[in-house]
Amino acid sequence: MRNVVVTGAAGFVGSQLAAACLEQGDRVVGIDLMTDYYDVAQKESNLAALSGHERFEFVRHDLATGFDEFADGADVVFHQAGQPGVRASWRNQFDEYLSRNVQATQRVLEACTQHGVERLVYASSSSIYGNADRYPVDEEMRPKPYSPYGVTKLAGEQLCTLYGQNFGLSVASLRYFTVYGPGQRPDMATHRLFEAALGGPVFPLFGSGEQRRDFTYVGDVVAANLAAGAADVAPGAVFNVAGGGDHSMLELIDLVGEIVGTPVPIDHQDPERGDVTRTGANTDLARTVLGWEPTTGLRTGLEHQHAWHVARRN
Ligand SMILES: NC(=O)c1ccc[n+]([C@@H]2O[C@H](COP(=O)([O-])OP(=O)(O)OC[C@H]3O[C@@H](n4cnc5c(N)ncnc54)[C@H](O)[C@@H]3O)[C@@H](O)[C@H]2O)c1
């Protein structure tokens, strides 16, 4: 039985990854600081779904203060914890991004190196690409983040790569492209669209709606993590994890309206600083090295997310 640690285990991706690890027979220690970036009740509900499991243990802990006691005895660490969100990463809030994305990652890396953890998987982000020179982006392209958030995710990723190169730590970084699906964070567009269509607050559309995103189903992101936890990868390797095709916000708005059966009410707003015009990835490397590719199409994934919104409202 593998001993697995999932950081950010109360969050959107981390909670579903922890559940998948339990499902495949691992013993799982979940760590989370339970930050209030969004409603903590959603995190508590994520944890409640895991807490009954006999092979699951939860520890509330700030990774920026250290990770030694958790790396000791761990076989695989999935480092999902972080401070997400592009728009909130300006001004003094940057301090939280530094602590939660950079300092916390450095503590995880030090401890995993000291305790000989067999594999560390880091949740990186498409935000490291910024507005790219060409699409779809591949892992060889020069990163040029466009938001403070992107800078801190890139710093975390580059720390991973250099710990791999300097110490031979077996670490892989996965660059997620806009994750959606059941359990999605309430600050994310798809979540707000469903809530707006179901009678909640009107959806604030920043910019023209022509901006394009490569949407990745959360189940596919979990599968990419499981693959990266087991595959033979070079220390410090980096992989795009994307849904395979980009869509405009206007297309997404129409699709959500179609699934709910009512148009989404929109409030047009100016573009937000830090928002890129397009994301879109080539995932050939993940397919070749990890044996992973996305399997859930956008409409199917959105239907699963719709069902989740309806169930939680009832
Ligand atoms: N959701 C996406 O579309 C997306 C895209 C690209 C990258 N990512 C990255 O994937 C990871 C997971 O994202 P998510 O959407 O599940 O976010 P999330 O906010 O739902 O989960 C992250 C969790 O990390 C915890 N955390 C933050 N700082 C911590 C610390 N210092 N110590 C312990 N726990 C801490 C938070 O409390 C939160 O529960 C993040 O690192 C994020 O940057 C997400």
The ligand as an ORCA input file, in Angstrom:
! r2SCAN-3c Opt
* xyz 0 1
  N      -8.573     25.134    -10.928
  C      -7.862     25.513    -11.996
  O      -8.404     25.825    -13.064
  C      -6.353     25.557    -11.920
  C      -5.653     25.876    -13.085
  C      -4.260     25.913    -13.036
  C      -3.597     25.593    -11.872
  N      -4.301     25.305    -10.741
  C      -3.559     24.984     -9.510
  O      -4.069     23.769     -9.022
  C      -4.044     23.760     -7.603
  C      -5.420     23.419     -7.065
  O      -6.348     24.400     -7.518
  P      -7.860     24.407     -7.028
  O      -8.657     25.021     -8.105
  O      -8.200     23.057     -6.492
  O      -7.758     25.468     -5.832
  P      -8.419     25.433     -4.359
  O      -8.262     26.815     -3.822
  O      -9.782     24.863     -4.402
  O      -7.470     24.444     -3.562
  C      -6.201     24.830     -3.054
  C      -6.193     24.531     -1.551
  O      -4.883     24.838     -1.042
  C      -5.063     25.295      0.300
  N      -3.860     26.045      0.676
  C      -3.483     27.264      0.219
  N      -2.326     27.632      0.806
  C      -1.978     26.641      1.656
  C      -0.886     26.461      2.548
  N       0.076     27.396      2.699
  N      -0.836     25.318      3.260
  C      -1.798     24.375      3.136
  N      -2.861     24.502      2.305
  C      -2.941     25.631      1.585
  C      -6.327     26.131      0.267
  O      -6.944     26.228      1.534
  C      -7.190     25.377     -0.753
  O      -8.147     24.523     -0.111
  C      -3.547     25.137     -7.172
  O      -2.168     25.051     -6.889
  C      -3.775     25.996     -8.407
  O      -2.844     27.074     -8.493
  C      -5.679     25.268    -10.746
*
